[in-house]
Amino acid sequence: WSMELKTVRYDTDEGVATITLNRPHRMNAWTGRMHTEYRYVLNEADLDESVRAIVITGEGRSFCVGADSKALEGHIEKGGYDPGTPAKLVNPGQGVQSEFQASFAYHFGLTKPVIAAINGPAAGVGLVVACFADLRFAVPGIKFTTAHGKLNFPAEYGLSWLLPRMIGLPRANDLLLTSRVFMSEEAFQFGLINRLCEPKLLLKETYDYVRLMIETVSPSSLRETRWQVYRDLHRDVGAAVSESEALIDQMSRQKDYREGVNAFLEKRKPNWTGE
């Protein structure tokens, strides 16, 4: 089924899909409609065989400032939390692992890498979206915050699981227990951000990085490595080693293994088939 997009924009070019959060008049504040459309286009990108990687960014001067204030007021009027999403939602990344079906954890089930190009403030659920990406590029001087504590909310959408694994328990507790504002320079210092880019160069550097990655690394390797990383976050080392050995045997039989070896020996760029 198709969907009319009102709160996100979706574009593809040279193997890269770009999802732009597109409510600039509200600093790209998150709504149920945006979440519904976001899941839809994420699934479209994952199913499109011409797409090798996904970039997420924001329109205007914000990435996403969190839940829209009008939606927050609506929770009071309704006497409790209402996500504002329809009963029928697209499930991106389904069928890989049951844990990956939860909200935003569906990123982990995708077959393609996701890079967040953080062009402006990211708060609350906006920070969640950025953290569930595989890599984060950001501009200097922008604000981040978990935000939840100031709204009498718990840590949102798995950040209590994700942040300690990304930046360590002491730093994660600092951000989660205070909901303080921290800047992109600090986020880069403690490893939450992979690269700082000047505003005019953010998308160029992101696309250059992504295109080099998908040129250098085979589709099967990107897919399986992502799944290994996120599965291994909550299983023992023996299971990780055993799966890697089984995958080595399986993937060495694929056409792209032969192509990778030949390209290496012939000192040329590989021509990946994805088969």
Secondary structure, 3 states (H helix, E strand, C coil): CCCCCCCEEEEEECCEEEEEECCHHHCCCECHHHHHHHHHHHHHHHHCCCCCEEEEEECCCCCECCECHHHHHHHHHCCCCCCCCCCCCCCCCCCCCHHHHCCCHHHHHCCCCEEEEECCCEECHHHHHHHCCCEEEECCCCEEECCHHHHCCCCCCCHHHHHHHHHCHHHHHHHHHHCCCEEHHHHHHCCCCCEECCHHHHHHHHHHHHHHHHHHCCHHHHHHHHHHHHHHCCCCHHHHHHHHHHHHHHHCCCHHHHHHHHHHHHCCCCCCCCC
